[in-house]
Amino acid sequence: MHYIRFLKSPRLIDNSLRSAPSSLTAKITITTDLGESFLWDDINVIAEVVSHDGETVIGKGVEYAWKGREGMRGLEVVLRIPPRVDGVVRMRVRSVTEELDVRRLSEIVDRKGRSEEGSIVGVWSMDVNLSTSLAKVKEVQPPLAERVFQIGDGKALHIWEETGESIARHIWDAGLTLSSYLHTISPLSSTSTTSSKLPVLEKLLQEKSELNIIELGAGCGIVSLTLHHHFPQISNSILTDLPEASEILSHNISHLSIPDSPSRNFTTTLKHEVLDWSQPLPSFAAEKKWDLVMVADCTYNPDVVPHLVKTLKELTSEEGGKEGKGLVCAAMKVRHESEMVFFDLMTEARFEVLGKCRIPIGVLGGEGEEIEIFVFGRKGK
């Protein structure tokens, strides 16, 4: 899977003094989730001026050729602003080929009608106010970009991430694939699947009421936000990560629209907290019984895996008066053999695999990959 990214956020070039149309200019790249590899294939992308809601195209888009086979690393795109357009606009860049362009969240897992070669996730810029001076635009526009995934019934999941080459606060493949899977098993989803890949997890999410869920290493928060939107039984969701992720998590939580549900007759909580796996478990996490602990894209660094497993063990412990044992759902794309230490340590901590599945994802111009999703439970004493 590949992602279109803004290396340089769109900026306004004002040509009004020269009686020429103003324009938006940006620099994009197309990489894998960690940015470790550029798209090596040739494709066409289209850049468009869109309205504030990100959907209404204003004027005509401009196609550009990404020449990956020639070693392209970045691509400058320029869009002229149509005459008499004022107010707030945005730039959207996506694949011209519909079979490659990811528009619906379900398309990651459900490949019907999709290219088996791979997928490309498009990108939306932040607002650019055409009525604001150039200096003001540069001052107020933080370096964020948006991913939009349609989830049916005219609704969409909006996830903001940082622009540029940093990988810490981006969407990664395992988190996106897990979110797609959760979307397909939701009773609220119009694309709900009849095939059961992880029955233990599905039973918990669909049948238990007033669920308490905590996510470790939440990043942008796509997994928990998908869960909270799709499963009305969730009463308490806490997204945790290191302090540097707090701003993007707060931003994404504030933009989540949760649908009304007649089955939700209790107060819901959705918030983020700081949780460092190498430190003692904070009280907000230690004092609650968690039904489910979510982990996605967190095993790539074997140096921190012992701290991760320690935290998982503490969160699912029955000590301190907590009743019952929670499940752990872990999604990963194994990038190196050293990541297998995670399973060794989970076994030592008396976790057992209650369910697992593999979801293939294509890589345009490269070998296919797969996302593995595991459900763990604690063994009895």
C-alpha positions as CSV (number, residue, x, y, z in Angstrom):
1,M,0.0,0.0,0.0
2,H,1.2,3.5,-0.8
3,Y,0.3,7.0,0.5
4,I,0.4,10.3,-1.3
5,R,2.0,12.8,1.1
6,F,2.6,16.6,1.1
7,L,6.3,17.2,1.5
8,K,5.4,20.9,1.3
9,S,1.9,21.9,2.3
10,P,-0.1,23.8,-0.3
11,R,0.5,27.6,-0.3
12,L,-1.2,30.4,-2.1
13,I,0.6,32.2,-4.8
14,D,-1.2,35.5,-5.3
15,N,-0.8,36.9,-8.8
16,S,-3.6,39.5,-8.6
17,L,-1.1,42.4,-9.1
18,R,-0.2,40.9,-12.4
19,S,-3.8,40.3,-13.5
20,A,-3.2,36.6,-13.5
21,P,-5.1,33.9,-11.6
22,S,-3.9,33.0,-8.2
23,S,-2.6,29.4,-7.7
24,L,-2.0,26.8,-5.1
25,T,1.4,25.1,-5.2
26,A,2.6,22.0,-3.3
27,K,5.2,19.3,-3.4
28,I,4.1,15.7,-3.0
29,T,5.7,12.3,-2.7
30,I,4.3,8.7,-2.8
31,T,5.7,6.3,-0.3
32,T,4.9,3.2,1.8
33,D,3.6,3.7,5.3
34,L,6.9,4.2,7.0
35,G,8.4,6.2,4.1
36,E,11.1,3.6,3.7
37,S,10.3,3.1,0.0
38,F,9.0,5.4,-2.7
39,L,6.5,4.2,-5.3
40,W,8.7,2.6,-8.0
41,D,5.9,2.2,-10.6
42,D,4.5,4.8,-13.0
43,I,1.1,6.2,-12.3
44,N,-1.0,9.3,-13.0
45,V,-2.3,11.4,-10.1
46,I,-4.8,14.3,-10.3
47,A,-4.6,17.4,-8.1
48,E,-7.9,19.3,-7.6
49,V,-9.1,22.4,-5.9
50,V,-12.0,21.3,-3.6
51,S,-14.4,23.0,-1.2
52,H,-14.0,23.2,2.6
53,D,-15.9,19.9,2.9
54,G,-13.3,18.2,0.7
55,E,-15.8,16.8,-1.7
56,T,-17.0,19.4,-4.1
57,V,-14.4,19.9,-6.9
58,I,-13.9,23.5,-8.0
59,G,-12.9,23.9,-11.6
60,K,-10.9,21.4,-13.5
61,G,-8.2,19.2,-11.9
62,V,-4.7,18.8,-13.3
63,E,-3.1,15.4,-14.0
64,Y,0.5,14.8,-13.3
65,A,2.7,11.8,-14.1
66,W,4.5,10.1,-11.3
67,K,7.6,8.5,-12.9
68,G,8.6,6.0,-10.3
69,R,10.5,3.8,-12.8
70,E,12.8,6.8,-13.4
71,G,13.5,7.1,-9.7
72,M,11.2,10.0,-8.9
73,R,11.1,11.1,-5.3
74,G,9.0,14.2,-5.3
75,L,6.6,16.1,-7.6
76,E,5.7,19.7,-7.7
77,V,2.0,20.4,-8.4
78,V,0.4,23.7,-9.3
79,L,-3.3,24.5,-9.5
80,R,-4.8,27.7,-10.8
81,I,-7.7,29.0,-8.7
82,P,-10.7,29.4,-11.0
83,P,-11.9,33.0,-11.5
84,R,-14.4,34.5,-9.0
85,V,-13.6,31.8,-6.4
86,D,-13.3,33.2,-2.9
87,G,-13.3,32.0,0.7
88,V,-11.8,28.7,1.8
89,V,-10.5,26.0,-0.5
90,R,-8.4,22.9,-0.2
91,M,-6.1,20.8,-2.4
92,R,-6.8,17.1,-3.0
93,V,-4.4,14.8,-4.7
94,R,-5.4,11.2,-5.6
95,S,-4.7,8.4,-8.1
96,V,-6.4,8.9,-11.4
97,T,-7.0,5.1,-11.6
98,E,-10.1,4.3,-9.6
99,E,-9.1,0.7,-8.9
100,L,-6.0,2.0,-7.1
101,D,-7.6,5.0,-5.3
102,V,-8.8,4.1,-1.8
103,R,-12.1,5.9,-1.2
104,R,-14.0,3.5,1.0
105,L,-12.7,2.1,4.3
106,S,-14.0,-1.4,3.4
107,E,-11.8,-1.5,0.3
108,I,-8.7,-2.4,2.3
109,V,-10.2,-5.8,3.3
110,D,-12.8,-6.3,0.6
111,R,-10.9,-6.4,-2.7
112,K,-13.8,-7.0,-5.0
113,G,-13.5,-4.8,-8.1
114,R,-10.1,-3.5,-6.8
115,S,-6.6,-3.9,-8.3
116,E,-4.8,-6.8,-6.8
117,E,-1.5,-5.0,-7.5
118,G,-1.9,-2.4,-4.7
119,S,-3.7,0.6,-3.4
120,I,-2.9,4.3,-3.1
121,V,-4.4,6.5,-0.4
122,G,-5.1,10.1,-1.4
123,V,-4.6,13.2,0.6
124,W,-6.4,16.4,1.4
125,S,-4.7,19.6,2.5
126,M,-5.9,21.9,5.3
127,D,-8.0,25.0,4.5
128,V,-6.4,27.8,2.5
129,N,-8.3,31.1,2.9
130,L,-8.2,32.9,-0.4
131,S,-9.2,36.1,1.3
132,T,-6.3,36.1,3.7
133,S,-3.0,37.7,3.0
134,L,0.0,35.5,2.2
135,A,1.7,36.3,5.5
136,K,-1.4,35.3,7.4
137,V,-1.9,32.1,5.5
138,K,1.7,30.9,6.3
139,E,1.3,31.9,9.9
140,V,-1.9,30.1,10.8
141,Q,-1.6,26.9,8.7
142,P,-0.1,24.1,10.8
143,P,1.6,21.2,9.0
144,L,-1.3,18.7,8.9
145,A,-3.0,16.8,6.1
146,E,-6.2,14.7,6.1
147,R,-7.2,11.2,5.0
148,V,-10.9,10.6,4.2
149,F,-12.5,7.2,4.1
150,Q,-16.1,6.7,3.1
151,I,-18.0,4.4,5.6
152,G,-21.5,4.4,4.0
153,D,-24.7,6.3,4.3
154,G,-23.0,9.5,3.1
155,K,-20.7,9.4,6.2
156,A,-16.9,9.4,6.3
157,L,-14.1,8.9,8.7
158,H,-11.7,11.9,8.8
159,I,-8.2,11.3,10.1
160,W,-5.6,14.0,10.3
161,E,-1.9,13.3,10.3
162,E,1.3,15.3,10.1
163,T,2.8,16.2,6.7
164,G,6.4,15.8,5.7
165,E,8.7,12.8,6.2
166,S,8.0,12.1,9.9
167,I,6.5,8.7,10.5
168,A,5.5,8.9,14.1
169,R,2.1,10.5,13.6
170,H,1.0,9.0,10.3
171,I,-1.4,6.3,9.4
172,W,0.4,2.9,9.1
173,D,-0.7,-0.2,7.2
174,A,-1.7,-2.4,10.1
175,G,-3.8,0.2,11.8
176,L,-5.6,1.1,8.6
177,T,-6.2,-2.6,7.8
178,L,-7.5,-3.3,11.3
179,S,-9.8,-0.3,11.0
180,S,-11.1,-1.6,7.7
181,Y,-11.7,-5.1,9.2
182,L,-13.5,-3.5,12.2
183,H,-15.7,-1.5,9.8
184,T,-16.8,-4.6,7.9
185,I,-17.9,-6.5,11.1
186,S,-19.8,-3.6,12.6
187,P,-23.6,-4.0,12.8
188,L,-23.9,-0.4,11.7
189,S,-21.9,-0.9,8.5
190,S,-23.6,-1.1,5.2
191,T,-20.7,-3.3,4.0
192,S,-20.9,-5.8,6.8
193,T,-19.4,-9.2,6.0
194,T,-20.9,-12.6,6.7
195,S,-17.5,-14.3,7.0
196,S,-16.0,-14.5,10.5
197,K,-12.3,-14.1,10.7
198,L,-12.0,-13.5,14.4
199,P,-15.1,-14.8,16.1
200,V,-13.9,-14.2,19.7
201,L,-13.3,-10.5,19.0
202,E,-16.5,-10.2,17.0
203,K,-18.6,-11.7,19.8
204,L,-17.1,-9.3,22.3
205,L,-17.7,-6.2,20.2
206,Q,-21.2,-7.2,19.0
207,E,-22.7,-8.7,22.2
208,K,-21.2,-7.2,25.3
209,S,-22.6,-4.0,26.6
210,E,-20.8,-0.9,28.0
211,L,-17.3,-1.9,26.8
212,N,-14.2,-0.4,28.2
213,I,-11.4,-0.2,25.6
214,I,-7.9,1.2,25.7
215,E,-5.4,1.5,22.8
216,L,-1.6,1.5,23.2
217,G,0.6,3.5,20.8
218,A,-2.5,5.0,19.2
219,G,-0.6,7.4,16.9
220,C,-3.3,9.3,14.9
221,G,-6.0,7.2,16.6
222,I,-7.6,5.6,13.5
223,V,-8.3,2.3,15.2
224,S,-10.0,3.6,18.3
225,L,-11.9,6.2,16.3
226,T,-13.2,3.5,14.0
227,L,-14.2,1.4,16.9
228,H,-16.0,4.2,18.7
229,H,-17.9,5.2,15.6
230,H,-19.0,1.7,14.6
231,F,-19.8,0.0,17.9
232,P,-22.5,1.7,20.1
233,Q,-21.8,-0.7,23.0
234,I,-18.5,1.1,23.8
235,S,-18.9,3.3,26.9
236,N,-15.3,4.2,27.5
237,S,-12.4,4.5,25.0
238,I,-9.0,5.8,26.0
239,L,-6.3,6.4,23.3
240,T,-2.8,6.4,24.7
241,D,0.6,7.3,23.4
242,L,3.7,9.3,24.3
243,P,3.3,13.1,24.8
244,E,4.3,14.0,21.2
245,A,1.1,12.4,19.9
246,S,-1.2,14.3,22.2
247,E,-1.9,17.2,19.8
248,I,-2.8,15.0,16.8
249,L,-5.0,12.7,19.0
250,S,-6.8,15.7,20.4
251,H,-7.4,17.1,17.0
252,N,-8.8,13.8,15.6
253,I,-11.0,13.1,18.6
254,S,-12.5,16.6,18.3
255,H,-13.4,16.0,14.7
256,L,-15.1,12.6,15.2
257,S,-18.8,12.5,14.6
258,I,-20.5,9.7,16.5
259,P,-23.8,8.5,15.1
260,D,-26.9,8.3,17.4
261,S,-27.8,4.8,18.4
262,P,-31.0,3.6,20.2
263,S,-28.9,0.9,21.9
264,R,-26.6,3.4,23.5
265,N,-28.5,4.4,26.7
266,F,-25.4,5.3,28.7
267,T,-22.8,8.1,28.7
268,T,-19.8,7.5,26.5
269,T,-16.2,8.7,27.0
270,L,-13.6,9.2,24.3
271,K,-10.3,10.8,25.3
272,H,-6.5,10.5,25.1
273,E,-3.9,10.1,27.8
274,V,-0.2,9.8,28.0
275,L,1.1,6.3,28.7
276,D,4.8,5.3,28.6
277,W,5.2,1.6,28.5
278,S,8.6,1.8,30.3
279,Q,7.0,3.6,33.3
280,P,4.6,2.3,36.0
281,L,1.0,2.0,34.9
282,P,-0.8,5.3,35.6
283,S,-3.9,5.3,37.8
284,F,-6.4,5.9,34.9
285,A,-5.2,2.6,33.3
286,A,-4.5,0.6,36.4
287,E,-7.7,1.1,38.3
288,K,-10.1,0.0,35.5
289,K,-11.1,-3.4,34.2
290,W,-10.5,-3.3,30.4
291,D,-12.5,-5.5,28.1
292,L,-10.2,-5.0,25.2
293,V,-6.7,-3.7,24.6
294,M,-5.9,-2.6,21.1
295,V,-2.4,-2.5,19.6
296,A,-1.5,-1.8,16.0
297,D,1.9,-1.2,14.4
298,C,3.7,-1.4,17.8
299,T,6.0,-4.4,17.4
300,Y,8.4,-3.0,14.8
301,N,11.0,-2.0,17.4
302,P,12.1,-5.1,19.3
303,D,13.8,-2.9,21.9
304,V,10.5,-1.6,23.3
305,V,8.6,-4.9,22.9
306,P,9.4,-6.1,26.5
307,H,7.9,-2.9,27.9
308,L,4.8,-3.3,25.6
309,V,4.2,-6.9,26.8
310,K,4.7,-5.8,30.5
311,T,2.0,-3.2,30.0
312,L,-0.3,-5.6,28.3
313,K,0.1,-8.0,31.2
314,E,-0.7,-5.3,33.7
315,L,-3.8,-4.1,31.8
316,T,-5.2,-7.6,31.7
317,S,-4.3,-8.6,35.3
318,E,-7.0,-9.6,37.8
319,E,-5.1,-8.0,40.6
320,G,-6.4,-5.0,42.5
321,G,-10.0,-6.1,42.7
322,K,-10.6,-6.1,39.0
323,E,-12.9,-8.9,37.8
324,G,-12.5,-10.9,34.6
325,K,-9.8,-10.9,32.0
326,G,-9.6,-8.6,29.0
327,L,-8.7,-9.5,25.4
328,V,-5.7,-8.1,23.5
329,C,-6.1,-7.4,19.8
330,A,-2.8,-6.9,18.0
331,A,-2.3,-6.0,14.3
332,M,1.1,-6.0,12.7
333,K,3.0,-6.0,9.5
334,V,6.1,-8.0,10.2
335,R,9.0,-6.2,8.7
336,H,11.9,-8.1,10.3
337,E,12.4,-11.5,12.0
338,S,13.5,-9.7,15.2
339,E,9.8,-8.8,15.8
340,M,9.1,-12.5,16.6
341,V,10.3,-11.8,20.1
342,F,6.8,-10.3,20.7
343,F,5.3,-13.8,20.6
344,D,8.0,-15.3,22.8
345,L,7.4,-12.7,25.5
346,M,3.6,-13.0,25.2
347,T,3.9,-16.7,25.8
348,E,6.1,-16.1,28.8
349,A,3.5,-13.7,30.1
350,R,0.9,-16.5,29.9
351,F,-1.0,-15.1,26.9
352,E,-2.5,-17.6,24.4
353,V,-3.7,-16.9,20.9
354,L,-7.5,-17.2,20.7
355,G,-7.8,-16.2,17.1
356,K,-5.7,-15.0,14.1
357,C,-6.1,-14.0,10.5
358,R,-4.0,-12.7,7.7
359,I,-5.2,-10.0,5.3
360,P,-3.1,-9.5,2.1
361,I,-2.3,-6.0,0.9
362,G,-0.9,-5.4,-2.6
363,V,2.2,-3.2,-3.1
364,L,2.3,-1.5,-6.5
365,G,5.6,-2.2,-8.2
366,G,6.7,-4.6,-5.5
367,E,6.0,-7.9,-3.7
368,G,2.7,-8.3,-1.9
369,E,2.5,-8.0,1.9
370,E,0.1,-9.1,4.5
371,I,-1.3,-7.8,7.8
372,E,-1.7,-10.2,10.6
373,I,-4.3,-9.7,13.3
374,F,-4.1,-11.7,16.6
375,V,-6.5,-12.0,19.5
376,F,-4.8,-13.0,22.8
377,G,-6.3,-14.0,26.1
378,R,-4.6,-14.7,29.5
379,K,-4.3,-18.3,30.6
380,G,-5.6,-19.2,34.0
381,K,-3.2,-19.7,36.9
